Amino acid sequence: MYSTSSSTCLARVAPRRGRAMASRLPRLYKRVSVGAGNNGGWIVALDDKPIKTPAKKLLELPTRPLAVGIAAEWEAQPRKIVPYTMQLMKLATTAIDQAQFSRRVALTLLLLVQPQ
């Protein structure tokens, strides 16, 4: 039989996963910047280091407003990074990493969802 005392019950509860775990990543960068990429696109850099996707590809974006939006998401992060609050970043990395067609088509899709 389990005891109903609060100290025993709390000890048996598993730690929360998902959003609580993801928010424990420390923010190690101080500056966020946007610059021109090599292929006519735009890149976002953290402390002058270009952001890469989870598949280690360079995150080169088709338009400056999209790059500025992603830079704003990174700039808005508190002392601990909360990845689920960066929706544009998630969309861009998914389009680049998981697209089965050419990079140009994936970037064109990003243009379609960009707010006017």
Buried (B, 14 or more C-beta within 10 A) or exposed (E): EEEEEEEEEEEEEEEEEEEEEBBEEEEEBEEBBBEEBEEEBBBBBBEEEBBEBEEEEBBBBBBEBBBBBBBBBBBEBEEEBBEEBBEBBBBBBEBBBEEEEEBEEBBEBBEEEBEE
